[in-house]
Amino acid sequence: MSKVEQARQKKSKKKMKRFFFRSIILIVLLAALVFALVSNLTKDKAAIGVGDEAPSFQLKQINNDGQPLHLDELKGKGIMLNFWATFCKPCEQEMPYMESLYPKYKEQGVEIVAVSVDFTELVIEQFVERHNLTFPILHDNTEQVRDLYNVGPLPTTYFINAEGEVVELVSGQLTLEDLEGYLQQIVPKE
């Protein structure tokens, strides 16, 4: 084989290698793009936001002899649906505010429901006793309801009107003033 033919063969092999690697990179990029698009479309459909109907669910109450609470039982009332955990410091800081406003707003037709995503009931029971919480505390140990509502960071709170529509969604800690303002929005109209 002549040197010219050897040079052409080398050049041809380099082109083939380059083509092969470029093809692989292109396939990986296309796969990543498809994955990103599918993930975003699926995520958007699952998110519950302002203006959406609040999906119903049933969970065991921690502080009411383990009785189940079904969200549909609260139709006709305003509902503050709070997702929290005992290890979440902002959650712990807003619980006394919720407890202080609960009697007043319960009389006005608003129910505060707190859904804990902790793994064990014991830590929730101790937390409830330590803070003397009287509003319904539910346990979502499988995170089924957290996933249903597409809850990310804790605390996350949904304010639901008497018709079952989400009117406000707050991700993060609430102050006493903020909390009272949101609760006033969901007091059922007579």
MARVODO-504798 format. One record per residue: x, y, z of N, C-alpha, C in turn. Coordinates in steps of 0.1 Angstrom, whole numbers, plus 2048, in hexadecimal, padded with zeros to 3 digits. Layout:
BEGIN
<voba <X Y Z> <X Y Z> <X Y Z>>;
...
This chain:
BEGIN
<voba <808 7F4 800> <800 800 800> <809 80C 800>>;
<voba <805 816 7F8> <80D 822 7F7> <80A 82B 803>>;
<voba <813 834 804> <812 83E 80F> <805 847 80E>>;
<voba <802 84A 802> <7F6 852 7FF> <7E9 84A 803>>;
<voba <7E9 83D 800> <7DE 835 803> <7DD 833 813>>;
<voba <7E8 832 819> <7E8 831 828> <7E3 83E 82E>>;
<voba <7E7 849 829> <7E3 856 82E> <7D3 857 82C>>;
<voba <7CE 853 820> <7C0 854 81E> <7B8 84B 828>>;
<voba <7BE 83F 82A> <7B7 836 833> <7B7 83B 841>>;
<voba <7C2 841 846> <7C3 848 853> <7B8 853 854>>;
<voba <7B8 85B 849> <7AF 866 849> <7A0 861 849>>;
<voba <79E 857 842> <790 851 842> <78C 84B 850>>;
<voba <796 845 856> <793 83F 864> <790 84B 86E>>;
<voba <798 856 86D> <795 861 875> <787 867 873>>;
<voba <783 868 866> <776 86D 863> <76B 864 869>>;
<voba <76D 857 868> <763 84E 86D> <762 84F 87C>>;
<voba <76E 850 883> <76E 851 892> <766 85E 896>>;
<voba <76A 869 88F> <764 876 891> <754 875 88F>>;
<voba <750 86F 884> <742 86E 881> <73B 865 88C>>;
<voba <741 85B 890> <73C 852 89A> <73A 859 8A8>>;
<voba <744 860 8AC> <743 868 8B9> <739 873 8B8>>;
<voba <739 87A 8AD> <72F 885 8AB> <721 87F 8AB>>;
<voba <71F 874 8A5> <712 86E 8A5> <70D 86A 8B3>>;
<voba <716 864 8BB> <713 860 8C9> <710 86D 8D1>>;
<voba <717 877 8D0> <715 884 8D7> <707 889 8D3>>;
<voba <704 889 8C6> <6F7 88E 8C2> <6EB 885 8C7>>;
<voba <6ED 878 8C8> <6E3 870 8CD> <6E0 872 8DC>>;
<voba <6EB 874 8E3> <6EA 877 8F2> <6E3 884 8F4>>;
<voba <6E7 88E 8EC> <6E0 89B 8EE> <6D1 89B 8EA>>;
<voba <6CE 894 8E0> <6C0 892 8DC> <6B8 88B 8E7>>;
<voba <6BE 880 8ED> <6B8 879 8F7> <6B5 882 904>>;
<voba <6BF 88A 907> <6BE 893 912> <6B3 89D 910>>;
<voba <6B2 8A2 904> <6A8 8AC 900> <69A 8A6 901>>;
<voba <698 89A 8FC> <68B 893 8FC> <687 890 90B>>;
<voba <691 88C 913> <68F 889 921> <68A 896 928>>;
<voba <691 8A1 926> <68E 8AE 92C> <680 8B3 928>>;
<voba <67C 8B1 91B> <66F 8B5 917> <664 8AD 91D>>;
<voba <666 8A0 91D> <65C 897 923> <65A 899 932>>;
<voba <666 89B 939> <665 89E 947> <65E 8AB 94A>>;
<voba <660 8B5 943> <65A 8C2 945> <64B 8C2 942>>;
<voba <647 8BB 937> <639 8BA 934> <631 8B2 93E>>;
<voba <637 8A7 943> <631 89F 94D> <630 8A6 95A>>;
<voba <63A 8AD 95E> <63B 8B5 96A> <630 8C0 96A>>;
<voba <62F 8C7 95F> <625 8D2 95E> <617 8CC 960>>;
<voba <614 8C1 95B> <607 8BB 95C> <603 8B7 96A>>;
<voba <60D 8B3 971> <60B 8AE 97F> <60A 8B9 989>>;
<voba <60F 8C5 986> <610 8CF 990> <602 8D5 993>>;
<voba <5FF 8D7 99F> <5F2 8DD 9A3> <5F5 8EB 9A7>>;
<voba <5EE 8F4 9A0> <5F1 903 9A2> <5E4 90A 9A5>>;
<voba <5E6 917 9A5> <5DB 921 9A8> <5D1 91F 99C>>;
<voba <5C4 91E 9A0> <5B9 91C 996> <5B6 90E 994>>;
<voba <5BE 904 998> <5BB 8F6 997> <5B2 8F1 9A2>>;
<voba <5AB 8E6 99F> <5A3 8E0 9A9> <5AD 8D7 9B2>>;
<voba <5AC 8D8 9BF> <5B5 8D1 9C8> <5B1 8C2 9C7>>;
<voba <5BA 8B9 9C4> <5B7 8AB 9C4> <5B4 8A6 9D2>>;
<voba <5AA 89D 9D2> <5A7 897 9DF> <5B0 88B 9E2>>;
<voba <5B1 888 9EF> <5B9 87D 9F4> <5B4 87A A02>>;
<voba <5B8 86F A07> <5B5 86A A15> <5C2 866 A1C>>;
<voba <5C4 86B A28> <5D0 868 A30> <5CB 866 A3F>>;
<voba <5D3 85F A46> <5D1 85C A54> <5D5 869 A5C>>;
<voba <5CC 86C A66> <5CF 878 A6F> <5D8 873 A7B>>;
<voba <5E2 87A A7E> <5EB 877 A89> <5E4 87B A97>>;
<voba <5DE 886 A97> <5D9 88C AA4> <5CA 88A AA6>>;
<voba <5C4 881 A9F> <5B5 87F AA1> <5B2 870 AA1>>;
<voba <5B9 869 AAA> <5B7 85A AAB> <5B9 853 A9E>>;
<voba <5C1 858 A95> <5C5 851 A89> <5B9 850 A7F>>;
<voba <5AF 858 A81> <5A4 859 A78> <5A8 85E A6A>>;
<voba <5A4 858 A5F> <5A7 85D A52> <5A0 86A A4F>>;
<voba <5A6 872 A48> <5A0 87F A43> <5A0 87F A34>>;
<voba <595 880 A2E> <594 881 A20> <591 890 A1C>>;
<voba <599 895 A13> <598 8A3 A10> <58A 8A7 A0B>>;
<voba <583 89E A04> <576 8A0 9FF> <56C 8A3 A0B>>;
<voba <56F 89E A17> <567 8A1 A23> <566 8B0 A26>>;
<voba <570 8B7 A21> <571 8C5 A25> <56B 8CE A1A>>;
<voba <565 8C9 A10> <55E 8D1 A06> <555 8DB A0C>>;
<voba <555 8E7 A07> <54D 8F1 A0D> <554 8FA A17>>;
<voba <560 8F5 A1B> <568 8FD A24> <575 902 A1D>>;
<voba <57B 90D A22> <588 911 A1D> <592 907 A23>>;
<voba <59C 904 A1C> <5A6 8FA A21> <5B4 900 A1F>>;
<voba <5BC 900 A2A> <5CA 903 A29> <5D1 8F5 A2A>>;
<voba <5D7 8F1 A1F> <5DE 8E4 A1E> <5ED 8E7 A1E>>;
<voba <5F3 8E3 A29> <601 8E6 A2C> <609 8D9 A2B>>;
<voba <614 8D9 A23> <61D 8CD A23> <629 8D1 A2B>>;
<voba <62D 8C8 A34> <638 8CB A3D> <63F 8BF A42>>;
<voba <649 8C0 A4A> <650 8B5 A51> <656 8BA A5E>>;
<voba <659 8B1 A67> <65E 8B5 A74> <66C 8BA A73>>;
<voba <674 8B6 A69> <682 8BA A68> <683 8C7 A61>>;
<voba <678 8CD A5C> <678 8DA A55> <676 8E5 A5F>>;
<voba <681 8ED A61> <680 8F8 A6B> <676 903 A67>>;
<voba <675 907 A5A> <66B 911 A57> <65D 90B A59>>;
<voba <65B 8FE A57> <64E 8F8 A5A> <64B 8F9 A69>>;
<voba <654 8F6 A71> <653 8F7 A80> <650 906 A84>>;
<voba <656 90F A7E> <654 91D A82> <646 922 A7E>>;
<voba <640 91D A73> <632 922 A70> <627 91A A77>>;
<voba <62A 90F A7D> <61F 907 A83> <618 90F A8F>>;
<voba <620 916 A97> <618 91E AA2> <60F 928 A9C>>;
<voba <612 92E A91> <609 938 A8A> <5FD 931 A86>>;
<voba <5FE 925 A80> <5F3 91D A7B> <5EA 91A A87>>;
<voba <5F0 915 A92> <5E8 911 A9E> <5E1 91E AA4>>;
<voba <5E7 929 AA4> <5E1 935 AAA> <5D5 93A AA2>>;
<voba <5D5 938 A95> <5CA 93D A8C> <5C0 932 A8A>>;
<voba <5C3 926 A8D> <5B9 91B A8B> <5AB 91D A91>>;
<voba <5AA 91F A9E> <59D 920 AA4> <594 92B A9D>>;
<voba <59A 936 A9B> <593 942 A95> <58E 93E A87>>;
<voba <596 938 A7E> <592 935 A71> <58A 929 A70>>;
<voba <58B 920 A79> <583 914 A79> <574 918 A7B>>;
<voba <572 922 A84> <564 927 A86> <55F 92D A79>>;
<voba <568 932 A71> <563 939 A64> <563 930 A58>>;
<voba <565 923 A5B> <563 919 A50> <570 916 A49>>;
<voba <57C 918 A4F> <589 915 A49> <58F 90A A51>>;
<voba <594 900 A4A> <59B 8F5 A50> <5AA 8F5 A4D>>;
<voba <5B2 8F4 A57> <5C1 8F3 A55> <5C4 8E4 A55>>;
<voba <5CB 8DF A4B> <5CF 8D1 A4A> <5DE 8D1 A47>>;
<voba <5E5 8CA A4F> <5F4 8CA A4E> <5F8 8BB A4A>>;
<voba <5FF 8BA A3F> <603 8AC A3A> <612 8AB A3C>>;
<voba <615 8A2 A46> <623 89F A49> <628 894 A3F>>;
<voba <634 897 A3A> <63B 88D A31> <646 885 A39>>;
<voba <646 886 A46> <650 87F A4E> <64E 870 A4C>>;
<voba <658 868 A4F> <657 859 A4D> <650 852 A59>>;
<voba <652 857 A65> <64C 850 A70> <641 859 A77>>;
<voba <637 852 A7C> <62D 859 A84> <632 85E A91>>;
<voba <63B 857 A97> <63F 85A AA5> <645 869 AA5>>;
<voba <64D 86C A9B> <653 87A A9C> <648 885 A99>>;
<voba <63E 881 A92> <633 88A A8F> <62B 88C A9C>>;
<voba <628 881 AA3> <620 881 AAF> <627 88A AB9>>;
<voba <634 888 ABB> <63C 890 AC4> <63C 89F AC1>>;
<voba <63D 8A2 AB4> <63C 8B0 AAF> <62F 8B6 AB3>>;
<voba <624 8AF AB0> <616 8B3 AB2> <614 8B6 AC1>>;
<voba <619 8AD AC9> <618 8AF AD8> <620 8BB ADD>>;
<voba <62C 8BC AD8> <635 8C7 ADC> <62F 8D5 AD8>>;
<voba <628 8D5 ACD> <623 8E2 AC8> <614 8E4 ACB>>;
<voba <60E 8DA AD2> <5FF 8DA AD5> <5F7 8DD AC9>>;
<voba <5F9 8D6 ABE> <5F1 8D9 AB2> <5E4 8D2 AB2>>;
<voba <5D9 8D9 AAE> <5CC 8D4 AAF> <5C6 8D2 AA1>>;
<voba <5CB 8D9 A97> <5C6 8D7 A89> <5CA 8C9 A84>>;
<voba <5C3 8C4 A7A> <5C6 8B7 A75> <5D4 8B5 A6F>>;
<voba <5DB 8AB A75> <5E9 8A8 A70> <5E8 89B A69>>;
<voba <5EB 89A A5C> <5EA 88E A54> <5F9 889 A52>>;
<voba <5F9 87C A4F> <606 876 A4D> <607 870 A3F>>;
<voba <610 875 A37> <612 871 A29> <61F 869 A28>>;
<voba <620 85E A2F> <62D 857 A30> <632 851 A22>>;
<voba <629 850 A19> <62D 84B A0B> <630 856 A01>>;
<voba <62D 862 A06> <62E 86E 9FD> <625 86E 9F1>>;
<voba <61B 866 9F2> <611 865 9E7> <60A 872 9E5>>;
<voba <605 879 9F0> <5FE 886 9EE> <608 891 9EA>>;
<voba <614 890 9F0> <61F 89A 9EC> <621 899 9DD>>;
<voba <622 88D 9D8> <624 88B 9C9> <617 890 9C2>>;
<voba <60B 88D 9C7> <5FF 891 9C0> <5FF 8A0 9BE>>;
<voba <603 8A7 9C9> <603 8B6 9C8> <610 8BC 9C2>>;
<voba <619 8B3 9BF> <626 8B7 9BA> <62E 8C1 9C2>>;
<voba <62E 8BE 9CF> <634 8C7 9D9> <643 8C5 9D9>>;
<voba <64A 8D0 9D8> <659 8D0 9D8> <65E 8D3 9E6>>;
<voba <663 8DF 9E8> <668 8E3 9F5> <65E 8E4 A00>>;
<voba <662 8E2 A0C> <659 8E3 A18> <65C 8F0 A1F>>;
<voba <653 8F6 A25> <644 8F4 A24> <63F 8F9 A17>>;
<voba <634 8F3 A13> <62C 8F7 A07> <61E 8F7 A0C>>;
<voba <617 902 A09> <609 903 A0D> <5FF 907 A02>>;
<voba <5F4 900 A01> <5EA 902 9F8> <5DE 908 9FF>>;
<voba <5D8 913 9FA> <5CC 919 A00> <5C1 916 9F6>>;
<voba <5B7 90F 9FB> <5AC 90A 9F2> <59F 910 9F7>>;
<voba <597 915 9ED> <58B 91B 9F1> <580 910 9F3>>;
<voba <574 915 9F7> <569 90B 9FA> <564 903 9EE>>;
<voba <568 908 9E2> <564 900 9D6> <56F 8F6 9D2>>;
<voba <57A 8F5 9DA> <584 8EC 9D7> <58F 8F1 9CD>>;
<voba <58F 8FE 9CB> <599 903 9C1> <5A5 909 9C9>>;
<voba <5B1 907 9C4> <5BD 90D 9CA> <5BD 91B 9C6>>;
<voba <5BD 924 9D1> <5BD 932 9CE> <5CB 938 9D1>>;
<voba <5D3 932 9D9> <5E1 936 9DC> <5EA 92A 9DE>>;
<voba <5F6 92C 9DA> <600 921 9DC> <60D 928 9E1>>;
<voba <611 924 9ED> <61D 92B 9F3> <628 920 9F6>>;
<voba <633 922 9F0> <63F 919 9F2> <648 921 9FC>>;
<voba <64A 91C A08> <652 922 A12> <64A 926 A1E>>;
<voba <651 92B A28> <64C 92F A35> <642 93A A34>>;
<voba <637 939 A3C> <62D 944 A3D> <62F 94C A4A>>;
<voba <62E 959 A49> <62D 961 A55> <61F 961 A5A>>;
<voba <61D 965 A66> <610 966 A6C> <607 96F A64>>;
<voba <60C 97A A5F> <604 984 A58> <600 97E A4A>>;
<voba <60A 977 A43> <607 971 A37> <5FD 966 A38>>;
<voba <5FE 95E A42> <5F5 953 A45> <5E7 958 A47>>;
<voba <5E6 962 A4F> <5D8 968 A51> <5D2 96D A45>>;
<voba <5DA 974 A3D> <5D5 979 A30> <5D0 96E A27>>;
<voba <5D7 964 A26> <5D3 959 A1D> <5C7 952 A22>>;
<voba <5C6 950 A2F> <5BA 949 A36> <5AE 952 A33>>;
<voba <5AF 95F A34> <5A3 968 A31> <59E 966 A23>>;
<voba <5A7 963 A1A> <5A3 961 A0C> <59A 954 A0A>>;
<voba <59C 94A A13> <595 93E A11> <589 93C A1A>>;
<voba <585 946 A22> <57A 945 A2A> <56D 944 A21>>;
<voba <565 939 A23> <55A 938 A1A> <550 943 A1B>>;
<voba <54B 947 A0F> <541 952 A0E> <533 94C A12>>;
<voba <52C 954 A19> <51E 94F A1C> <514 954 A13>>;
